[in-house]
Amino acid sequence: MKESKLTGQTFWEDYWEGKPGNGSRKKTTLLIREILKTFDRYLPESKGLTILEVGGAYGEYLLYLTRRFDYNAFSLDYSRVGNEQTLETFSKAGIPVEVFERDLFSDNSDLPKFDIVYSLGFIEHFDDPGMVVAKHLDLLKPGGILLLGVPNYAGIYQPVLKRLAPSIAETHNMQIMNLDNWKGFEQKLSLQPIFTGYVGGFEPLNMKKMEVRTIANRIIYFFTRVLMVLFSFRMQFLRKFNSKYWSGYLMGIYRKSAQ
């Protein structure tokens, strides 16, 4: 089984090289808060469960889950730079983590099975996300919890990003940003849904990208920043309304078949 990636290892090494290795976000956005609320509501409150993040570089979500639920933390990523930042994140927090520096599609038969396996912003970088989800399940215990999260660059964001940042469409599978398109792999892999839905409401940050710096694009970008201010302060109440057309994120939480 050969994976078809929309990004490669060089892409991610360059990406993490450009991120500050300070081990912590300076700001928790409203969208991140909604993602964390979903964790809090649907993940098991069982101390000592093992949790693996696939594509776990930086490690901030994994650190949150480890602290919040008292899980045992593991991370899998093939980016050396990203893994170093994960180790720094946990070192500063004084919490242990085991990092596997390897590709999800390599032979991982020597790894243990985990109680919870998750990825955030990962499966949309592949032409066949269902095949990627199946590789997640290979690392999950029977009856374990699978969590998937994907940013939504489709809907009303797509025409803006097509103009401001055309590379988004080249490195992201836009079809997987519609939950209706998850049903195929849900059924094929016998996943038992615990929660599937859109979270975060309208998220202007999804459009805060500009690669093509024309005058028209600068004007559009300026208005996205105005929207960021409005939806971060005066119009926060609108974030409770979710739809595939405008919500900033989509998530699925499942139980793996016990068979």
FENFEN-V144609 format. One record per backbone hydrogen bond with DSSP energy under -0.5 kcal/mol. NH is the residue of the N-H (numbers start at 1). CO is the residue of the C=O. E is the energy in kcal/mol with one decimal. If there is no record, write none. Layout:
nh: (NH:NH)
co: (CO:CO)
e: (E:E)
This chain:
nh: (3:5:6:7:12:13:14:15:16:17:18:19:22:29:33:34:35:36:37:38:39:40:41:42:43:46:48:49:51:52:53:54:54:55:56:56:58:59:59:63:64:65:66:67:68:69:70:71:72:73:73:74:75:76:77:80:83:84:85:86:87:88:89:90:91:92:93:94:94:95:98:99:100:101:102:102:106:108:111:114:115:116:117:118:119:121:122:125:126:127:131:132:133:134:135:136:137:138:139:139:140:141:143:144:145:146:147:148:149:150:152:153:156:157:158:159:160:161:162:163:164:165:168:169:170:171:172:173:174:176:177:178:181:182:183:186:187:188:189:190:191:192:193:194:195:197:199:203:204:206:207:208:209:211:212:213:214:218:219:220:221:222:223:224:225:226:227:228:229:230:231:232:232:233:235:236:238:239:240:241:242:246:247:248:249:250:251:252:253:254:255:256)
co: (1:3:125:125:8:9:10:11:12:13:14:16:20:27:29:30:31:32:33:34:35:36:37:38:39:44:70:46:72:116:74:52:118:76:53:76:82:56:57:59:60:61:62:63:64:65:66:65:49:71:96:51:98:53:100:78:79:80:81:82:83:84:85:86:87:88:89:90:91:90:73:97:75:99:77:100:103:106:108:139:50:50:145:52:147:149:149:122:123:4:128:128:129:130:131:132:133:134:135:136:137:114:257:141:115:254:117:252:119:250:248:151:245:154:155:155:156:157:158:159:160:161:165:166:166:167:168:124:172:173:174:175:178:179:180:182:183:184:185:187:186:255:191:253:253:251:249:246:202:203:204:205:207:164:164:211:212:214:215:216:217:218:219:220:221:222:223:224:225:226:227:228:229:229:230:233:235:236:237:238:240:243:243:201:199:150:197:148:195:146:192:144)
e: (-0.5:-0.6:-3.4:-0.7:-1.6:-2.5:-2.5:-2.1:-2.7:-2.0:-1.4:-0.9:-1.1:-0.8:-2.1:-1.7:-2.0:-2.6:-2.2:-1.6:-1.9:-2.7:-2.0:-1.9:-2.4:-1.4:-2.7:-1.3:-2.6:-2.6:-2.1:-0.6:-3.0:-2.9:-0.7:-1.3:-1.4:-0.7:-0.9:-2.4:-2.1:-2.4:-2.3:-2.5:-3.2:-2.4:-1.2:-0.6:-3.1:-0.5:-0.5:-1.8:-2.3:-2.6:-2.1:-0.7:-2.5:-2.1:-1.7:-1.9:-2.5:-2.0:-2.5:-2.2:-2.4:-2.4:-1.0:-0.9:-0.7:-2.1:-1.6:-0.5:-3.5:-0.7:-0.7:-1.4:-1.7:-1.0:-1.8:-2.7:-0.7:-1.9:-2.4:-2.4:-1.7:-2.8:-0.7:-1.9:-1.1:-2.5:-0.8:-1.2:-2.6:-1.9:-1.2:-1.5:-2.1:-1.3:-0.5:-1.6:-1.5:-2.9:-0.8:-2.4:-2.5:-2.5:-2.1:-2.9:-1.8:-2.5:-2.2:-0.8:-2.9:-1.7:-0.7:-0.5:-0.6:-2.8:-2.6:-0.9:-2.8:-2.5:-1.9:-0.7:-0.6:-1.6:-0.9:-3.7:-1.0:-0.8:-1.3:-1.0:-2.2:-1.9:-0.8:-2.2:-2.3:-2.3:-2.1:-1.1:-2.6:-2.2:-0.7:-3.4:-2.0:-2.3:-2.6:-0.8:-0.5:-1.9:-2.3:-1.5:-2.4:-3.4:-1.7:-0.8:-1.3:-2.1:-1.8:-2.2:-2.8:-2.1:-1.9:-1.7:-1.7:-1.8:-2.3:-1.9:-1.7:-2.2:-2.9:-0.7:-0.6:-1.1:-3.1:-1.0:-1.6:-2.2:-1.1:-1.6:-0.6:-0.8:-2.6:-2.0:-1.4:-2.4:-2.8:-2.6:-3.4:-3.1:-2.3:-3.0)
